[in-house]
Amino acid sequence: MVHTLLGRRQSRRGFTLIELLVVIAIIAILIGLLLPAVQKIREAANRMKCSNQMKQMGLAIHNFHDVNDEFPVPRAICESSGCGGSMGLMGGYTTGWWIVAPANQNTMGSWITRILPFMEQDNVVRPIGSVTTGAQASTVANQLLTTRIPGISCPSDNRVKASAGQVITNYIGVTGNDEREGSDARNGIFAVYTWATAKAQKNRMASVTDGLSNTLMVGERPPSNDAYWGWWMYSDSDNILAYPNKETYTVAGCNGNEFFRPDRVSNPTAACHNWSLHPNGGNWLLGDGSVRFITYSAATTTLVDMSSMNGGEVVR
């Protein structure tokens, strides 16, 4: 019996080369089938997280409205004498600085700057209150622009910062649908008014006569490939766009009638229009604080109608 068992043990053999190759091939096929499923699960999680982040933004915007009786103004408000229309790093796309009085998140920066205290990020914008000179404003702006802000970048976009260190955002306020080249849209929740009327004009919930649930407030748009567009503390094409976007002055290469459509980060003109890194469409924050995933097929009809707050359009 002992000799028989030993003989059996000695007669056992390992895998042949062909068998090993077959096993490797089967494993490779299984991995190839598994990876797309993993990617889909990861993207589904990113899309859900993106939606939740936009809901938090919506809650912050509504809380801002409760305190200030208006929606956040989309650009910096010049309150001092002799501003001269120079917008600077805190406000838009021209250069120069002014002294604001008083200096706070409601007079300098973008609409994102204004809602940060309602996103438990009031410590980020607190340094603005110490600004009394243009030099101090420049120092504070450069400090804030490199401060990472949770919840303002889509999880599907791994570019949290630009190459120069500026924090970028994927979330773009909707200014309306009545834009003409060389002018800003003024019939959306984040309508852009002239400097003379920006302080006096207040967009309130009562101003949204089309219905809060039928009106767009914030959409997605990944920052440009070089991250030149998409800075959270600037305004204009950085974090506000008309829909459709008819402006061709700020972002080079825009066709003058840009709609929601798929694109790629490497495209130099991708910053001209709303789009997302999610397949088939993107998340949109509505005036009532809800978030809907809307497909690209709604680009030229439904989304146009939903971009104004008081146009009387029938949302299809």
Summary of the structure (lengths in Angstrom):
residues: 316
radius of gyration: 25.6
end to end distance: 85.3
largest distance: 107.3
contacts: 1011
relative contact order: 0.14
helix: 38%
strand: 9%
